[in-house]
Amino acid sequence: MISYSFRMWIGTLSFWLGRTGGGFILFSSIWTMGKYPVDLYPPMIKWLLYTLVPVGIVAATPTYALFHGISFIQMVGLLLVTFMISLFTKFLWWKGLSRYSSATS
């Protein structure tokens, strides 16, 4: 859901910017960083992958939960973060639709 929401953010930017094809290329490039453990990256990149681009959450959290287990509080926190990101995505979508006039104009 987090990955889908992030892609929707990029797509929704097209309401304001016109074309966002480069954004999807950037998304794919950053998303490939999620193939590797986030702990391998320097602290600044690690911060970026956990906050600005949620690759660290999507890629590392399930692996951590599988090997170390996850507490009820952590699960509730993850569900809350996912819910908040989904709400923000919905807000951006509706704001973008209110600006939309026509595909041919």
N, CA and C atoms as an extended XYZ file, in Angstrom:
315
Properties=species:S:1:pos:R:3:atomname:S:1:resname:S:1:resid:I:1 pbc="F F F"
N         0.818       -1.187        0.000 N   MET     1
C         0.000        0.000        0.000 CA  MET     1
C         0.868        1.260        0.000 C   MET     1
N         1.972        1.210        0.742 N   ILE     2
C         2.876        2.363        0.780 CA  ILE     2
C         3.512        2.577       -0.584 C   ILE     2
N         3.947        1.504       -1.217 N   SER     3
C         4.544        1.609       -2.545 CA  SER     3
C         3.533        2.166       -3.555 C   SER     3
N         2.322        1.664       -3.529 N   TYR     4
C         1.270        2.151       -4.418 CA  TYR     4
C         1.005        3.635       -4.171 C   TYR     4
N         0.942        4.027       -2.918 N   SER     5
C         0.676        5.426       -2.585 CA  SER     5
C         1.782        6.328       -3.109 C   SER     5
N         3.028        5.882       -2.964 N   PHE     6
C         4.139        6.702       -3.442 CA  PHE     6
C         4.084        6.880       -4.956 C   PHE     6
N         3.732        5.828       -5.670 N   ARG     7
C         3.581        5.939       -7.132 CA  ARG     7
C         2.418        6.861       -7.489 C   ARG     7
N         1.356        6.815       -6.690 N   MET     8
C         0.230        7.717       -6.926 CA  MET     8
C         0.620        9.174       -6.706 C   MET     8
N         1.508        9.435       -5.737 N   TRP     9
C         1.973       10.800       -5.515 CA  TRP     9
C         2.648       11.330       -6.771 C   TRP     9
N         3.489       10.491       -7.364 N   ILE    10
C         4.186       10.914       -8.581 CA  ILE    10
C         3.191       11.149       -9.711 C   ILE    10
N         2.239       10.238       -9.872 N   GLY    11
C         1.230       10.403      -10.913 CA  GLY    11
C         0.354       11.619      -10.683 C   GLY    11
N         0.023       11.897       -9.441 N   THR    12
C        -0.827       13.036       -9.115 CA  THR    12
C        -0.118       14.352       -9.387 C   THR    12
N         1.199       14.355       -9.311 N   LEU    13
C         1.938       15.569       -9.629 CA  LEU    13
C         1.697       16.032      -11.058 C   LEU    13
N         1.264       15.141      -11.922 N   SER    14
C         1.016       15.525      -13.313 CA  SER    14
C        -0.118       16.539      -13.423 C   SER    14
N        -1.002       16.608      -12.418 N   PHE    15
C        -2.040       17.639      -12.433 CA  PHE    15
C        -1.430       19.037      -12.358 C   PHE    15
N        -0.302       19.173      -11.674 N   TRP    16
C         0.338       20.471      -11.508 CA  TRP    16
C         1.524       20.668      -12.447 C   TRP    16
N         2.242       19.603      -12.762 N   LEU    17
C         3.469       19.736      -13.535 CA  LEU    17
C         3.326       19.361      -15.004 C   LEU    17
N         2.266       18.714      -15.377 N   GLY    18
C         2.111       18.275      -16.764 CA  GLY    18
C         2.589       16.855      -16.947 C   GLY    18
N         3.870       16.677      -17.202 N   ARG    19
C         4.421       15.339      -17.414 CA  ARG    19
C         5.230       14.909      -16.194 C   ARG    19
N         5.114       13.662      -15.827 N   THR    20
C         5.889       13.136      -14.695 CA  THR    20
C         6.597       11.844      -15.056 C   THR    20
N         6.901       11.648      -16.313 N   GLY    21
C         7.588       10.424      -16.736 CA  GLY    21
C         8.928       10.251      -16.060 C   GLY    21
N         9.667       11.357      -15.883 N   GLY    22
C        10.953       11.292      -15.201 CA  GLY    22
C        10.810       10.880      -13.749 C   GLY    22
N         9.691       11.232      -13.136 N   GLY    23
C         9.448       10.843      -11.751 CA  GLY    23
C         9.335        9.344      -11.597 C   GLY    23
N         8.708        8.687      -12.567 N   PHE    24
C         8.584        7.237      -12.500 CA  PHE    24
C         9.928        6.556      -12.721 C   PHE    24
N        10.777        7.148      -13.545 N   ILE    25
C        12.125        6.600      -13.740 CA  ILE    25
C        12.929        6.743      -12.457 C   ILE    25
N        12.818        7.907      -11.819 N   LEU    26
C        13.494        8.126      -10.544 CA  LEU    26
C        12.965        7.157       -9.486 C   LEU    26
N        11.656        6.971       -9.451 N   PHE    27
C        11.045        6.034       -8.505 CA  PHE    27
C        11.609        4.632       -8.707 C   PHE    27
N        11.674        4.185       -9.945 N   SER    28
C        12.191        2.839      -10.231 CA  SER    28
C        13.654        2.711       -9.825 C   SER    28
N        14.436        3.758      -10.075 N   SER    29
C        15.852        3.718       -9.714 CA  SER    29
C        16.039        3.647       -8.207 C   SER    29
N        15.282        4.447       -7.481 N   ILE    30
C        15.393        4.428       -6.023 CA  ILE    30
C        14.845        3.119       -5.475 C   ILE    30
N        13.780        2.635       -6.084 N   TRP    31
C        13.157        1.415       -5.579 CA  TRP    31
C        14.081        0.208       -5.703 C   TRP    31
N        14.964        0.211       -6.695 N   THR    32
C        15.918       -0.900       -6.819 CA  THR    32
C        16.897       -0.926       -5.653 C   THR    32
N        17.071        0.208       -4.975 N   MET    33
C        17.933        0.229       -3.790 CA  MET    33
C        17.343       -0.641       -2.685 C   MET    33
N        16.047       -0.890       -2.735 N   GLY    34
C        15.394       -1.713       -1.738 CA  GLY    34
C        15.739       -3.192       -1.844 C   GLY    34
N        16.430       -3.580       -2.909 N   LYS    35
C        16.855       -4.977       -3.046 CA  LYS    35
C        17.904       -5.340       -2.005 C   LYS    35
N        18.637       -4.343       -1.561 N   TYR    36
C        19.740       -4.569       -0.641 CA  TYR    36
C        19.332       -4.111        0.760 C   TYR    36
N        19.934       -4.693        1.787 N   PRO    37
C        19.600       -4.254        3.151 CA  PRO    37
C        19.899       -2.766        3.335 C   PRO    37
N        18.966       -2.071        3.925 N   VAL    38
C        19.095       -0.619        4.097 CA  VAL    38
C        20.262       -0.280        5.022 C   VAL    38
N        20.626       -1.195        5.921 N   ASP    39
C        21.732       -0.945        6.846 CA  ASP    39
C        23.083       -0.840        6.144 C   ASP    39
N        23.174       -1.256        4.891 N   LEU    40
C        24.430       -1.162        4.146 CA  LEU    40
C        24.746        0.262        3.696 C   LEU    40
N        23.747        1.117        3.638 N   TYR    41
C        23.928        2.464        3.119 CA  TYR    41
C        24.406        3.425        4.200 C   TYR    41
N        25.067        4.526        3.789 N   PRO    42
C        25.481        5.545        4.760 CA  PRO    42
C        24.257        6.151        5.468 C   PRO    42
N        24.472        6.766        6.630 N   PRO    43
C        23.344        7.285        7.414 CA  PRO    43
C        22.415        8.241        6.649 C   PRO    43
N        22.942        9.119        5.817 N   MET    44
C        22.095       10.064        5.086 CA  MET    44
C        21.187        9.346        4.084 C   MET    44
N        21.744        8.395        3.348 N   ILE    45
C        20.948        7.615        2.397 CA  ILE    45
C        19.936        6.759        3.152 C   ILE    45
N        20.356        6.210        4.270 N   LYS    46
C        19.462        5.401        5.095 CA  LYS    46
C        18.281        6.245        5.566 C   LYS    46
N        18.548        7.460        6.027 N   TRP    47
C        17.476        8.365        6.457 CA  TRP    47
C        16.529        8.648        5.295 C   TRP    47
N        17.089        8.903        4.121 N   LEU    48
C        16.287        9.182        2.935 CA  LEU    48
C        15.383        8.001        2.597 C   LEU    48
N        15.914        6.783        2.677 N   LEU    49
C        15.143        5.587        2.331 CA  LEU    49
C        14.068        5.253        3.357 C   LEU    49
N        14.199        5.765        4.576 N   TYR    50
C        13.171        5.517        5.583 CA  TYR    50
C        12.149        6.646        5.683 C   TYR    50
N        12.495        7.840        5.270 N   THR    51
C        11.586        8.971        5.473 CA  THR    51
C        11.010        9.501        4.165 C   THR    51
N        11.845       10.085        3.353 N   LEU    52
C        11.361       10.728        2.134 CA  LEU    52
C        10.814        9.721        1.131 C   LEU    52
N        11.550        8.673        0.899 N   VAL    53
C        11.126        7.599        0.002 CA  VAL    53
C        10.969        6.351        0.868 C   VAL    53
N         9.773        5.790        0.965 N   PRO    54
C         9.537        4.725        1.951 CA  PRO    54
C        10.063        3.345        1.564 C   PRO    54
N        11.164        3.295        0.817 N   VAL    55
C        11.729        2.010        0.411 CA  VAL    55
C        12.181        1.217        1.623 C   VAL    55
N        12.783        1.892        2.581 N   GLY    56
C        13.274        1.203        3.773 CA  GLY    56
C        12.161        0.530        4.544 C   GLY    56
N        11.025        1.191        4.638 N   ILE    57
C         9.899        0.606        5.369 CA  ILE    57
C         9.360       -0.600        4.611 C   ILE    57
N         9.154       -0.438        3.324 N   VAL    58
C         8.558       -1.512        2.522 CA  VAL    58
C         9.506       -2.697        2.392 C   VAL    58
N        10.797       -2.433        2.228 N   ALA    59
C        11.743       -3.518        1.991 CA  ALA    59
C        12.263       -4.152        3.280 C   ALA    59
N        12.580       -3.348        4.280 N   ALA    60
C        13.257       -3.873        5.459 CA  ALA    60
C        12.313       -4.380        6.542 C   ALA    60
N        11.166       -3.777        6.681 N   THR    61
C        10.271       -4.130        7.783 CA  THR    61
C         9.767       -5.569        7.713 C   THR    61
N         9.297       -6.060        6.558 N   PRO    62
C         8.862       -7.462        6.526 CA  PRO    62
C         9.990       -8.450        6.841 C   PRO    62
N        11.197       -8.159        6.372 N   THR    63
C        12.336       -9.034        6.652 CA  THR    63
C        12.662       -9.021        8.140 C   THR    63
N        12.666       -7.830        8.729 N   TYR    64
C        12.928       -7.725       10.167 CA  TYR    64
C        11.873       -8.497       10.961 C   TYR    64
N        10.618       -8.326       10.572 N   ALA    65
C         9.530       -9.007       11.282 CA  ALA    65
C         9.646      -10.525       11.145 C   ALA    65
N        10.083      -10.991        9.999 N   LEU    66
C        10.229      -12.424        9.776 CA  LEU    66
C        11.318      -13.030       10.654 C   LEU    66
N        12.449      -12.326       10.775 N   PHE    67
C        13.576      -12.874       11.528 CA  PHE    67
C        13.543      -12.557       13.015 C   PHE    67
N        12.983      -11.398       13.382 N   HIS    68
C        13.032      -10.967       14.776 CA  HIS    68
C        11.661      -10.906       15.443 C   HIS    68
N        10.622      -11.050       14.679 N   GLY    69
C         9.280      -10.903       15.229 CA  GLY    69
C         8.898       -9.423       15.310 C   GLY    69
N         7.643       -9.188       15.527 N   ILE    70
C         7.164       -7.812       15.598 CA  ILE    70
C         6.159       -7.726       16.747 C   ILE    70
N         6.272       -6.669       17.515 N   SER    71
C         5.374       -6.508       18.654 CA  SER    71
C         4.035       -5.926       18.185 C   SER    71
N         3.071       -6.000       19.062 N   PHE    72
C         1.753       -5.450       18.759 CA  PHE    72
C         1.829       -3.945       18.529 C   PHE    72
N         2.643       -3.261       19.319 N   ILE    73
C         2.773       -1.798       19.177 CA  ILE    73
C         3.413       -1.454       17.835 C   ILE    73
N         4.427       -2.208       17.431 N   GLN    74
C         5.051       -1.963       16.133 CA  GLN    74
C         4.060       -2.196       15.001 C   GLN    74
N         3.256       -3.254       15.119 N   MET    75
C         2.259       -3.548       14.084 CA  MET    75
C         1.233       -2.421       13.994 C   MET    75
N         0.768       -1.947       15.134 N   VAL    76
C        -0.191       -0.842       15.140 CA  VAL    76
C         0.453        0.408       14.546 C   VAL    76
N         1.722        0.647       14.876 N   GLY    77
C         2.428        1.799       14.314 CA  GLY    77
C         2.542        1.719       12.799 C   GLY    77
N         2.882        0.552       12.288 N   LEU    78
C         2.986        0.371       10.839 CA  LEU    78
C         1.636        0.555       10.155 C   LEU    78
N         0.594        0.010       10.768 N   LEU    79
C        -0.742        0.193       10.197 CA  LEU    79
C        -1.158        1.661       10.226 C   LEU    79
N        -0.795        2.365       11.286 N   LEU    80
C        -1.113        3.787       11.385 CA  LEU    80
C        -0.368        4.596       10.322 C   LEU    80
N         0.919        4.299       10.139 N   VAL    81
C         1.704        4.986        9.097 CA  VAL    81
C         1.109        4.711        7.726 C   VAL    81
N         0.764        3.468        7.463 N   THR    82
C         0.162        3.114        6.171 CA  THR    82
C        -1.159        3.839        5.967 C   THR    82
N        -1.958        3.905        7.006 N   PHE    83
C        -3.243        4.601        6.926 CA  PHE    83
C        -3.044        6.096        6.664 C   PHE    83
N        -2.091        6.715        7.353 N   MET    84
C        -1.838        8.150        7.169 CA  MET    84
C        -1.326        8.440        5.748 C   MET    84
N        -0.447        7.592        5.246 N   ILE    85
C         0.054        7.770        3.884 CA  ILE    85
C        -1.083        7.605        2.876 C   ILE    85
N        -1.967        6.648        3.124 N   SER    86
C        -3.115        6.441        2.236 CA  SER    86
C        -4.053        7.641        2.254 C   SER    86
N        -4.291        8.204        3.429 N   LEU    87
C        -5.132        9.401        3.520 CA  LEU    87
C        -4.512       10.581        2.779 C   LEU    87
N        -3.208       10.745        2.928 N   PHE    88
C        -2.530       11.832        2.220 CA  PHE    88
C        -2.616       11.631        0.714 C   PHE    88
N        -2.495       10.387        0.264 N   THR    89
C        -2.619       10.085       -1.160 CA  THR    89
C        -4.014       10.434       -1.665 C   THR    89
N        -5.025       10.079       -0.901 N   LYS    90
C        -6.400       10.403       -1.280 CA  LYS    90
C        -6.602       11.919       -1.344 C   LYS    90
N        -6.033       12.642       -0.368 N   PHE    91
C        -6.126       14.100       -0.362 CA  PHE    91
C        -5.478       14.695       -1.615 C   PHE    91
N        -4.266       14.225       -1.947 N   LEU    92
C        -3.587       14.731       -3.148 CA  LEU    92
C        -4.396       14.436       -4.403 C   LEU    92
N        -4.974       13.248       -4.489 N   TRP    93
C        -5.759       12.871       -5.652 CA  TRP    93
C        -6.955       13.802       -5.827 C   TRP    93
N        -7.698       14.047       -4.741 N   TRP    94
C        -8.880       14.911       -4.843 CA  TRP    94
C        -8.492       16.359       -5.125 C   TRP    94
N        -7.378       16.849       -4.563 N   LYS    95
C        -6.899       18.197       -4.882 CA  LYS    95
C        -6.522       18.270       -6.357 C   LYS    95
N        -5.883       17.244       -6.869 N   GLY    96
C        -5.516       17.220       -8.277 CA  GLY    96
C        -6.727       17.182       -9.183 C   GLY    96
N        -7.719       16.386       -8.817 N   LEU    97
C        -8.937       16.322       -9.630 CA  LEU    97
C        -9.679       17.646       -9.651 C   LEU    97
N        -9.617       18.391       -8.568 N   SER    98
C       -10.293       19.694       -8.557 CA  SER    98
C        -9.613       20.678       -9.505 C   SER    98
N        -8.332       20.480       -9.804 N   ARG    99
C        -7.612       21.332      -10.748 CA  ARG    99
C        -7.765       20.862      -12.194 C   ARG    99
N        -8.208       19.651      -12.388 N   TYR   100
C        -8.277       19.051      -13.718 CA  TYR   100
C        -9.394       19.693      -14.536 C   TYR   100
N        -9.082       20.067      -15.759 N   SER   101
C       -10.113       20.653      -16.626 CA  SER   101
C       -10.449       19.733      -17.796 C   SER   101
N        -9.455       19.302      -18.560 N   SER   102
C        -9.705       18.428      -19.702 CA  SER   102
C        -8.374       17.900      -20.233 C   SER   102
N        -8.404       16.717      -20.793 N   ALA   103
C        -7.192       16.142      -21.356 CA  ALA   103
C        -6.885       16.734      -22.716 C   ALA   103
N        -7.844       17.356      -23.351 N   THR   104
C        -7.618       17.873      -24.701 CA  THR   104
C        -7.403       19.372      -24.741 C   THR   104
N        -7.538       20.056      -23.641 N   SER   105
C        -7.391       21.518      -23.691 CA  SER   105
C        -5.986       21.964      -23.423 C   SER   105
